[in-house]
Amino acid sequence: MSDKVTSLTEATFDEVVNSATTPVVVDFWADWCGPCKMIAPILDEIADEQGDAVKITKLNVDENPSLAQRYGVMSIPTMLVFKDGEVEKRIVGAKGKAQLVEEFGL
């Protein structure tokens, strides 16, 4: 995982999402999820290339089930894009880099 990708927990989620000055992408994932593993290196690349424009974060749904439930995450990978602490976009399923960059508004 890139050093520009932040792992979130129930303890850090609200502070990181609500204090960000740029959009925050939260990748809801799990160790056993094949498509999650496919997009992980893509998210690392985006974080390395676009780290000033967007904050890429990851949240393990097995370790933080209440947050997955709070945001209605029914399948993974699901990426939520937050702006000013509010969900602006929901992206479900694995996508290619170009499509994710476009979806994230970069």
N, C-alpha and C positions, 0 to 999 in steps of 0.2 A: 504494500500500500504506500502511495506517495506520502511524503511528510506534509504535503499540503492538504491531505484529506483528513478530516477530523472524525473520530469515532464518538458517537453520542450515546448517552445513557439517560435513564429517566431523571437522574440527578442534574445532568448538564443541558438537557434538551432546551428547556424554556429560555435559559440564559443565553445560550448560543444563538438560537433562532431570533429571539426578540432584541438582542443587542447588536445584531449585524447591520452594517451600513450598506452592504451589497446583498443581492438576492442569495438565498441559501437553498441549496438542493439537498434534500434528505433522501438518501437511498435506503429504503426498507429492504433488508436482505436476511438470509440465513445461510449457515455453512453448507446445508444439504441441497441448496438451490443451484442447479446447473446454470440456468440463464443469469443468475446473480453473479456467478463466477465469470461468465462470459463478458459482462459489462464492466466488471471491476477495473481491468486495465484501461478501458476506455475512459472511465471516470478519473482515473489517475492522470491520464494524459491531459484531459480537460482541466483538471486542477493545476497541473504544472504549467499549462499554456495560458489559462484564463484566470489564474488565481486572484488577480487584482479586481476582476469584474464579477466573480461569483465565488461563493464559499461552498465547496463540495463536502458533504458529511455522509456518514453511514450509521445506520441504526439496526442492530441485530434484533429481529422480531422475536426470536426465541428467548433472548435475555431481557427484553423490554416489551412484553406483550401488551401492557396497558396503553402504551403509546400507539401501537398498531391499532388497537381497538378504538382509541380516542379519535384517530384520523380515518377510521373505516377502511383500513388496509386489509383486503380480503385475499389478494394474491400477490406474490412477489416474483420478480422485483417490481416495486412501485416506487417512483420518485415523486416527491412533492417539492414544488418550487415555492418558497416563502418569500414574500416581500413585505417589509414592515411588520413582520410577525404573523401575517395572514397567508393562507394557502392561495396562491395565484394560479397554479397549474398542477394537474395530476397526470403523470405519465406511467402507464402500466405496460410491463413487458420489456424485453430486451430490444434495444434499438442500436443502430450503427452510430458512429461518432458524429457524422455530419447531421444526422437527424436529431441527435441529442443536443448538439450545439444550437441548432435552430429552435428546438423546443425550449431550451433554457433562455432563449432570447439574446444570445451572444453574437 
